[in-house]
Amino acid sequence: MYIKITHPMANQISIQDSPWHYCGEGSSEIAFFMNNDWVTKVIPEFDDYSDAQAMDTRVYGYVPNNLIDEFLDKYRL
């Protein structure tokens, strides 16, 4: 799922919750994009969940859904 946002570092967030992603009960995997390009700099709000940059990508695993909801309350378009 991609959601448009107004964060200064990204204009889309991807939220994934499936057996093939870094997620579990009450958490999801997220990634950020700016104009359809991966944001590889760490988004400060989620620095505790950041995986290392892998080539031209960066994902954030096992992010608590309540933190994602709070972020979307602030930045959702």
LOMIFI-944101 format. One record per residue: residue number from 1; residue in one letter; x, y, z of N, C-alpha, C in turn. Coordinates in Angstrom, 2 decimals, m for minus. Atoms other than C-alpha are relative to their C-alpha. Layout:
<pts>
{i NUM | aa a | n.c1 X | n.c2 Y | n.c3 Z | ca.c1 X | ca.c2 Y | ca.c3 Z | c.c1 X | c.c2 Y | c.c3 Z}
...
</pts>
This chain:
<pts>
{i 1 | aa m | n.c1 0.84 | n.c2 m1.16 | n.c3 0.00 | ca.c1 0.00 | ca.c2 0.00 | ca.c3 0.00 | c.c1 0.89 | c.c2 1.24 | c.c3 0.00}
{i 2 | aa y | n.c1 m0.73 | n.c2 m1.26 | n.c3 0.06 | ca.c1 1.36 | ca.c2 3.41 | ca.c3 m0.98 | c.c1 m0.94 | c.c2 1.13 | c.c3 0.40}
{i 3 | aa i | n.c1 0.81 | n.c2 m1.12 | n.c3 m0.48 | ca.c1 0.10 | ca.c2 6.54 | ca.c3 0.75 | c.c1 0.79 | c.c2 1.28 | c.c3 m0.24}
{i 4 | aa k | n.c1 m0.64 | n.c2 m1.30 | n.c3 0.21 | ca.c1 0.84 | ca.c2 10.13 | ca.c3 m0.25 | c.c1 0.14 | c.c2 0.72 | c.c3 1.33}
{i 5 | aa i | n.c1 m0.30 | n.c2 m0.72 | n.c3 m1.24 | ca.c1 2.45 | ca.c2 12.20 | ca.c3 2.51 | c.c1 0.65 | c.c2 1.34 | c.c3 m0.33}
{i 6 | aa t | n.c1 m0.59 | n.c2 m1.33 | n.c3 0.17 | ca.c1 3.79 | ca.c2 15.71 | ca.c3 3.03 | c.c1 1.27 | c.c2 0.18 | c.c3 0.83}
{i 7 | aa h | n.c1 m1.24 | n.c2 m0.07 | n.c3 m0.79 | ca.c1 6.99 | ca.c2 14.89 | ca.c3 4.93 | c.c1 1.06 | c.c2 0.72 | c.c3 m0.83}
{i 8 | aa p | n.c1 m1.01 | n.c2 m0.72 | n.c3 0.78 | ca.c1 9.94 | ca.c2 17.13 | ca.c3 3.93 | c.c1 1.00 | c.c2 m0.91 | c.c3 m0.73}
{i 9 | aa m | n.c1 m0.96 | n.c2 0.89 | n.c3 0.65 | ca.c1 12.04 | ca.c2 14.08 | ca.c3 2.99 | c.c1 m0.64 | c.c2 m1.02 | c.c3 m0.95}
{i 10 | aa a | n.c1 0.68 | n.c2 1.01 | n.c3 0.81 | ca.c1 9.40 | ca.c2 11.96 | ca.c3 1.23 | c.c1 m1.42 | c.c2 0.44 | c.c3 m0.33}
{i 11 | aa n | n.c1 1.40 | n.c2 m0.30 | n.c3 0.33 | ca.c1 6.09 | ca.c2 12.25 | ca.c3 m0.58 | c.c1 m0.87 | c.c2 m1.25 | c.c3 m0.14}
{i 12 | aa q | n.c1 0.77 | n.c2 1.23 | n.c3 m0.06 | ca.c1 5.03 | ca.c2 8.60 | ca.c3 m0.34 | c.c1 0.61 | c.c2 m0.92 | c.c3 1.06}
{i 13 | aa i | n.c1 m0.43 | n.c2 1.05 | n.c3 m0.91 | ca.c1 5.18 | ca.c2 5.87 | ca.c3 2.27 | c.c1 m0.62 | c.c2 m1.29 | c.c3 m0.49}
{i 14 | aa s | n.c1 0.48 | n.c2 1.34 | n.c3 0.31 | ca.c1 4.86 | ca.c2 2.18 | ca.c3 1.51 | c.c1 m0.14 | c.c2 m0.74 | c.c3 1.32}
{i 15 | aa i | n.c1 0.24 | n.c2 0.77 | n.c3 m1.21 | ca.c1 3.33 | ca.c2 0.04 | ca.c3 4.24 | c.c1 m0.32 | c.c2 m1.43 | c.c3 m0.42}
{i 16 | aa q | n.c1 0.17 | n.c2 1.40 | n.c3 0.38 | ca.c1 3.62 | ca.c2 m3.73 | ca.c3 3.91 | c.c1 m0.21 | c.c2 m0.86 | c.c3 1.24}
{i 17 | aa d | n.c1 0.33 | n.c2 0.90 | n.c3 m1.10 | ca.c1 2.17 | ca.c2 m6.44 | ca.c3 6.13 | c.c1 m0.36 | c.c2 m1.36 | c.c3 m0.60}
{i 18 | aa s | n.c1 0.23 | n.c2 1.32 | n.c3 0.59 | ca.c1 2.59 | ca.c2 m9.95 | ca.c3 4.74 | c.c1 1.08 | c.c2 m0.96 | c.c3 0.49}
{i 19 | aa p | n.c1 m1.03 | n.c2 0.96 | n.c3 m0.43 | ca.c1 4.54 | ca.c2 m13.14 | ca.c3 5.41 | c.c1 1.37 | c.c2 0.23 | c.c3 m0.66}
{i 20 | aa w | n.c1 m1.26 | n.c2 m0.23 | n.c3 0.73 | ca.c1 7.22 | ca.c2 m11.90 | ca.c3 2.96 | c.c1 0.68 | c.c2 1.31 | c.c3 0.39}
{i 21 | aa h | n.c1 m0.56 | n.c2 m1.28 | n.c3 m0.42 | ca.c1 7.93 | ca.c2 m8.62 | ca.c3 4.77 | c.c1 0.44 | c.c2 m0.07 | c.c3 1.45}
{i 22 | aa y | n.c1 m0.48 | n.c2 m0.10 | n.c3 m1.38 | ca.c1 9.62 | ca.c2 m7.57 | ca.c3 8.01 | c.c1 m1.09 | c.c2 0.59 | c.c3 0.88}
{i 23 | aa c | n.c1 1.12 | n.c2 m0.45 | n.c3 m0.81 | ca.c1 6.49 | ca.c2 m7.39 | ca.c3 10.11 | c.c1 m0.47 | c.c2 m1.14 | c.c3 0.89}
{i 24 | aa g | n.c1 0.56 | n.c2 0.99 | n.c3 m0.90 | ca.c1 4.62 | ca.c2 m9.21 | ca.c3 12.83 | c.c1 m1.28 | c.c2 0.55 | c.c3 0.59}
{i 25 | aa e | n.c1 1.24 | n.c2 m0.47 | n.c3 m0.62 | ca.c1 1.62 | ca.c2 m8.85 | ca.c3 15.06 | c.c1 0.20 | c.c2 1.41 | c.c3 0.55}
{i 26 | aa g | n.c1 m0.09 | n.c2 m1.38 | n.c3 m0.47 | ca.c1 1.11 | ca.c2 m5.13 | ca.c3 15.58 | c.c1 1.11 | c.c2 0.82 | c.c3 m0.61}
{i 27 | aa s | n.c1 m1.08 | n.c2 m0.76 | n.c3 0.65 | ca.c1 3.97 | ca.c2 m4.08 | ca.c3 13.28 | c.c1 m0.04 | c.c2 m0.21 | c.c3 m1.51}
{i 28 | aa s | n.c1 m0.04 | n.c2 0.06 | n.c3 1.46 | ca.c1 4.61 | ca.c2 m3.44 | ca.c3 9.59 | c.c1 1.39 | c.c2 0.39 | c.c3 m0.48}
{i 29 | aa e | n.c1 m1.21 | n.c2 m0.46 | n.c3 0.67 | ca.c1 7.47 | ca.c2 m2.89 | ca.c3 7.18 | c.c1 m0.37 | c.c2 1.25 | c.c3 m0.80}
{i 30 | aa i | n.c1 0.26 | n.c2 m1.22 | n.c3 0.75 | ca.c1 7.69 | ca.c2 0.60 | ca.c3 5.70 | c.c1 1.23 | c.c2 0.40 | c.c3 m0.82}
{i 31 | aa a | n.c1 m1.06 | n.c2 m0.60 | n.c3 0.82 | ca.c1 9.72 | ca.c2 2.41 | ca.c3 3.06 | c.c1 m0.53 | c.c2 1.34 | c.c3 m0.48}
{i 32 | aa f | n.c1 0.37 | n.c2 m1.35 | n.c3 0.41 | ca.c1 9.74 | ca.c2 5.97 | ca.c3 1.78 | c.c1 0.50 | c.c2 0.29 | c.c3 m1.41}
{i 33 | aa f | n.c1 m0.32 | n.c2 m0.37 | n.c3 1.37 | ca.c1 9.80 | ca.c2 7.49 | ca.c3 m1.70 | c.c1 m0.19 | c.c2 1.49 | c.c3 m0.20}
{i 34 | aa m | n.c1 0.14 | n.c2 m1.40 | n.c3 0.42 | ca.c1 10.30 | ca.c2 10.94 | ca.c3 m3.18 | c.c1 m0.04 | c.c2 m0.02 | c.c3 m1.51}
{i 35 | aa n | n.c1 0.19 | n.c2 m0.01 | n.c3 1.46 | ca.c1 8.94 | ca.c2 11.34 | ca.c3 m6.71 | c.c1 0.34 | c.c2 m1.36 | c.c3 m0.61}
{i 36 | aa n | n.c1 m0.14 | n.c2 1.39 | n.c3 0.44 | ca.c1 8.91 | ca.c2 7.54 | ca.c3 m7.12 | c.c1 1.42 | c.c2 m0.57 | c.c3 0.16}
{i 37 | aa d | n.c1 m1.34 | n.c2 0.52 | n.c3 m0.29 | ca.c1 12.59 | ca.c2 7.18 | ca.c3 m6.07 | c.c1 0.09 | c.c2 m0.35 | c.c3 1.48}
{i 38 | aa w | n.c1 m0.20 | n.c2 0.39 | n.c3 m1.39 | ca.c1 13.59 | ca.c2 5.35 | ca.c3 m2.90 | c.c1 0.69 | c.c2 1.12 | c.c3 0.77}
{i 39 | aa v | n.c1 m0.71 | n.c2 m0.89 | n.c3 m0.92 | ca.c1 14.57 | ca.c2 7.60 | ca.c3 0.00 | c.c1 0.95 | c.c2 m0.88 | c.c3 0.80}
{i 40 | aa t | n.c1 m0.98 | n.c2 0.83 | n.c3 m0.68 | ca.c1 17.79 | ca.c2 6.10 | ca.c3 1.29 | c.c1 0.57 | c.c2 0.65 | c.c3 1.26}
{i 41 | aa k | n.c1 m0.39 | n.c2 m0.65 | n.c3 m1.25 | ca.c1 18.55 | ca.c2 8.70 | ca.c3 3.95 | c.c1 m1.02 | c.c2 m0.41 | c.c3 1.06}
{i 42 | aa v | n.c1 0.88 | n.c2 0.45 | n.c3 m1.09 | ca.c1 17.13 | ca.c2 7.71 | ca.c3 7.31 | c.c1 m1.03 | c.c2 1.08 | c.c3 0.33}
{i 43 | aa i | n.c1 1.08 | n.c2 m0.89 | n.c3 m0.44 | ca.c1 13.77 | ca.c2 9.27 | ca.c3 8.12 | c.c1 0.09 | c.c2 0.04 | c.c3 1.53}
{i 44 | aa p | n.c1 m0.29 | n.c2 m0.07 | n.c3 m1.43 | ca.c1 14.40 | ca.c2 10.56 | ca.c3 11.67 | c.c1 m1.06 | c.c2 m0.64 | c.c3 0.91}
{i 45 | aa e | n.c1 1.06 | n.c2 0.53 | n.c3 m0.84 | ca.c1 11.02 | ca.c2 9.51 | ca.c3 13.04 | c.c1 0.08 | c.c2 m1.53 | c.c3 0.18}
{i 46 | aa f | n.c1 m0.06 | n.c2 1.46 | n.c3 m0.04 | ca.c1 11.88 | ca.c2 5.86 | ca.c3 12.35 | c.c1 1.44 | c.c2 m0.52 | c.c3 0.04}
{i 47 | aa d | n.c1 m1.41 | n.c2 0.41 | n.c3 0.03 | ca.c1 15.66 | ca.c2 5.74 | ca.c3 12.83 | c.c1 0.26 | c.c2 m1.28 | c.c3 0.81}
{i 48 | aa d | n.c1 m0.19 | n.c2 1.20 | n.c3 m0.81 | ca.c1 15.34 | ca.c2 3.01 | ca.c3 15.49 | c.c1 m0.35 | c.c2 m1.29 | c.c3 m0.75}
{i 49 | aa y | n.c1 0.48 | n.c2 1.17 | n.c3 0.74 | ca.c1 13.79 | ca.c2 0.67 | ca.c3 12.89 | c.c1 0.66 | c.c2 m0.15 | c.c3 m1.37}
{i 50 | aa s | n.c1 m0.62 | n.c2 m0.01 | n.c3 1.32 | ca.c1 16.00 | ca.c2 1.39 | ca.c3 9.90 | c.c1 0.95 | c.c2 m1.16 | c.c3 m0.21}
{i 51 | aa d | n.c1 m1.00 | n.c2 0.98 | n.c3 0.43 | ca.c1 17.77 | ca.c2 m1.44 | ca.c3 8.14 | c.c1 1.10 | c.c2 0.77 | c.c3 m0.71}
{i 52 | aa a | n.c1 m1.09 | n.c2 m0.62 | n.c3 0.75 | ca.c1 21.08 | ca.c2 m0.67 | ca.c3 6.51 | c.c1 m0.43 | c.c2 0.22 | c.c3 m1.44}
{i 53 | aa q | n.c1 0.28 | n.c2 m0.25 | n.c3 1.40 | ca.c1 20.90 | ca.c2 0.84 | ca.c3 3.07 | c.c1 0.48 | c.c2 m1.19 | c.c3 m0.82}
{i 54 | aa a | n.c1 m0.35 | n.c2 1.13 | n.c3 0.88 | ca.c1 20.87 | ca.c2 m1.97 | ca.c3 0.50 | c.c1 m0.06 | c.c2 0.50 | c.c3 m1.43}
{i 55 | aa m | n.c1 m0.11 | n.c2 m0.59 | n.c3 1.33 | ca.c1 22.09 | ca.c2 m0.59 | ca.c3 m2.81 | c.c1 m0.79 | c.c2 1.31 | c.c3 m0.03}
{i 56 | aa d | n.c1 0.78 | n.c2 m1.24 | n.c3 0.12 | ca.c1 19.44 | ca.c2 2.02 | ca.c3 m3.72 | c.c1 m1.31 | c.c2 m0.08 | c.c3 0.76}
{i 57 | aa t | n.c1 1.24 | n.c2 0.15 | n.c3 m0.77 | ca.c1 16.84 | ca.c2 1.00 | ca.c3 m1.12 | c.c1 0.28 | c.c2 0.12 | c.c3 1.49}
{i 58 | aa r | n.c1 m0.06 | n.c2 0.05 | n.c3 m1.46 | ca.c1 16.13 | ca.c2 1.32 | ca.c3 2.58 | c.c1 m1.40 | c.c2 m0.33 | c.c3 0.49}
{i 59 | aa v | n.c1 1.28 | n.c2 0.33 | n.c3 m0.61 | ca.c1 13.36 | ca.c2 m0.34 | ca.c3 4.55 | c.c1 0.12 | c.c2 0.09 | c.c3 1.51}
{i 60 | aa y | n.c1 0.11 | n.c2 m0.08 | n.c3 m1.45 | ca.c1 12.23 | ca.c2 m0.10 | ca.c3 8.14 | c.c1 m0.87 | c.c2 m1.17 | c.c3 0.44}
{i 61 | aa g | n.c1 0.71 | n.c2 1.21 | n.c3 m0.36 | ca.c1 11.23 | ca.c2 m3.39 | ca.c3 9.69 | c.c1 m0.57 | c.c2 0.01 | c.c3 1.40}
{i 62 | aa y | n.c1 0.66 | n.c2 0.20 | n.c3 m1.28 | ca.c1 8.91 | ca.c2 m4.30 | ca.c3 12.52 | c.c1 m0.33 | c.c2 1.32 | c.c3 0.69}
{i 63 | aa v | n.c1 0.38 | n.c2 m1.30 | n.c3 m0.55 | ca.c1 7.70 | ca.c2 m0.73 | ca.c3 12.97 | c.c1 m1.38 | c.c2 m0.14 | c.c3 0.64}
{i 64 | aa p | n.c1 1.31 | n.c2 0.09 | n.c3 m0.64 | ca.c1 4.87 | ca.c2 m0.60 | ca.c3 15.53 | c.c1 m1.05 | c.c2 0.81 | c.c3 m0.77}
{i 65 | aa n | n.c1 1.06 | n.c2 m0.66 | n.c3 0.77 | ca.c1 1.61 | ca.c2 0.23 | ca.c3 13.79 | c.c1 m0.47 | c.c2 1.30 | c.c3 0.63}
{i 66 | aa n | n.c1 0.43 | n.c2 m1.24 | n.c3 m0.63 | ca.c1 0.76 | ca.c2 2.87 | ca.c3 16.38 | c.c1 0.93 | c.c2 1.15 | c.c3 m0.37}
{i 67 | aa l | n.c1 m0.92 | n.c2 m1.06 | n.c3 0.43 | ca.c1 3.92 | ca.c2 4.82 | ca.c3 15.40 | c.c1 m0.30 | c.c2 0.42 | c.c3 m1.45}
{i 68 | aa i | n.c1 0.35 | n.c2 m0.30 | n.c3 1.39 | ca.c1 2.94 | ca.c2 4.58 | ca.c3 11.73 | c.c1 m1.27 | c.c2 0.85 | c.c3 m0.02}
{i 69 | aa d | n.c1 1.25 | n.c2 m0.77 | n.c3 m0.06 | ca.c1 m0.57 | ca.c2 5.83 | ca.c3 12.59 | c.c1 0.26 | c.c2 1.44 | c.c3 0.45}
{i 70 | aa e | n.c1 m0.33 | n.c2 m1.35 | n.c3 m0.47 | ca.c1 0.87 | ca.c2 8.79 | ca.c3 14.51 | c.c1 0.68 | c.c2 0.81 | c.c3 m1.10}
{i 71 | aa f | n.c1 m0.68 | n.c2 m0.66 | n.c3 1.11 | ca.c1 3.15 | ca.c2 9.62 | ca.c3 11.58 | c.c1 m1.00 | c.c2 0.41 | c.c3 m1.06}
{i 72 | aa l | n.c1 1.00 | n.c2 m0.32 | n.c3 1.03 | ca.c1 0.22 | ca.c2 9.45 | ca.c3 9.14 | c.c1 m0.96 | c.c2 1.09 | c.c3 0.46}
{i 73 | aa d | n.c1 0.84 | n.c2 m1.08 | n.c3 m0.51 | ca.c1 m1.91 | ca.c2 11.66 | ca.c3 11.39 | c.c1 0.65 | c.c2 1.36 | c.c3 m0.25}
{i 74 | aa k | n.c1 m0.73 | n.c2 m1.26 | n.c3 0.17 | ca.c1 0.77 | ca.c2 14.32 | ca.c3 11.03 | c.c1 0.28 | c.c2 0.31 | c.c3 m1.47}
{i 75 | aa y | n.c1 m0.51 | n.c2 m0.26 | n.c3 1.35 | ca.c1 1.87 | ca.c2 13.88 | ca.c3 7.39 | c.c1 m0.87 | c.c2 m0.50 | c.c3 m1.16}
{i 76 | aa r | n.c1 0.82 | n.c2 0.51 | n.c3 1.10 | ca.c1 m0.90 | ca.c2 12.16 | ca.c3 5.40 | c.c1 m0.59 | c.c2 1.15 | c.c3 m0.78}
{i 77 | aa l | n.c1 0.51 | n.c2 m1.04 | n.c3 0.90 | ca.c1 m1.95 | ca.c2 14.22 | ca.c3 2.40 | c.c1 m1.51 | c.c2 0.01 | c.c3 0.01}
</pts>
